[in-house]
């Protein structure tokens, strides 16, 4: 017998064996692991906040202790730049007693309160541990009295800083005729200061100490009145030093001629010389070059 092997379906292609498709692997976290992770993070945050709270409370308690601690009590207050009377007034005004703690003082608020004193222009305040407060004040320095609805002190910056009381010093030149708006008044006060600055360099009878009054008229003209001469001296505020030199020459001539006591006004606001006015029926008004 012939047992020759024959192929089944010789025309059919051989199909490779079927391979299963690759499926996407899905990683799964157990619910318990997620809960443990969240719980661990919450505990860390809670622990951090707890530590922060403890530190903050400790700091607050320590700070409050320092505020009232006898080791930080205010025992010494040194006020520099003030006389004894002003020192007592400032201590009372600010309530600076030994019952206060040095750390409890609010320095900026204290400085503003000190500067409300009418005779204090500026002030600085500092602590010096453990028991001392240093106060440095700059006193107001009046250079002139200003007559308005009442009498005021004016300082070297052209500021009216307080009314003059009956028992206070009045031995200063007086400014009269100040009027107009606040802006206009500030401008006129600045011009007056310029004139005063020029007079500081003068000596003898024309010095600032012998000046009794400065008058401002409505047109802005400035008249000076000195103790030794009964005449108005009209000058310009732009160049008072030049006018004062001209005044000395004019008064020298008037003294030599014996007419100085008859003069009522010397006007130096002229380019070609000074105009001198005399008492009526005494000497005619004349111009002096």
ABEGO torsion letter per residue (X at the ends): XBABBBBBGAABBBBBBBBBBBBBBBBBBBAAAAAAAAAAAAAAAAAAAAAAAAAAAAAAAAAAAAAABAAABBABBBBBGBBAAAAAAAAAAAGBBAABBAAABBAAAAAAAAAABAABABBBBBBBOAABBBBBBBBBBBABBBBBABBBBBBAAGBBABBBBAABBABBBBBBGBBEBAAAAAAAAAAAAAAAAAAAABBEAABAAABABBBBBAAGBBBBBBAABBBBBBBBAABAAAAAAAAAAAAAAAAAAGAAAABABBBAABAAEBBBBBBBGABBBBBBX
